Amino acid sequence: MHRIKLFAVMLVALGGLGALSGFAGPMPMHPVLGAKLTGMGEHGIVNLHQDAKTSQLCWTFDVMTSGVTGASIHDNAGMLVAKLGTGYKTKSCATISMKALDLIESKPGSYMVWVDTKAHMGDLRGKLFAGMAHMSTM
C-alpha cells in the first residue's frame, strides 16, 4: 500500500513538473502582427506574418497615401531593424534575419512600422501589436 501511495505522489509531482515546464520555455508567438498607421493627415494599416522556415516576413499594406517609396520596421529609438523590401509594394515578402524576427515577435509593441513617401521618411507610422489590424477600427 505504501508503494502505491509513493508511486501516486511521484506521478502527481512529475505531472506538475511537466505542466510547469511549458511555462519555462519560450512562449509561442502570435502568427500575425498588425499596425495602424497615421501621420500627415493620412492613415492606413499593415499586417505582417512570418514564415520561420524561410526567414521571410510577409506584409499587406492598405494605405491611402500616394507617393509611397518604402517601408521599414524601427525600434522605439528610431533605429532601423528591418527593411520591408527594396522598394514599396503593397503585398510582398522579404528575407529578414532570424535575430530581427525574434526581437520583433517577442515584443511587437517595442517596434514601429514606418512608411516613407517622396516628401518625408516615416510619413506614416504605427506601433506593432499582436493580431490583425483592420481599417474599420481606426
Summary of the structure (lengths in Angstrom):
residues: 138
radius of gyration: 21.2
end to end distance: 65.5
largest distance: 81.2
contacts: 380
relative contact order: 0.22
helix: 28%
strand: 41%
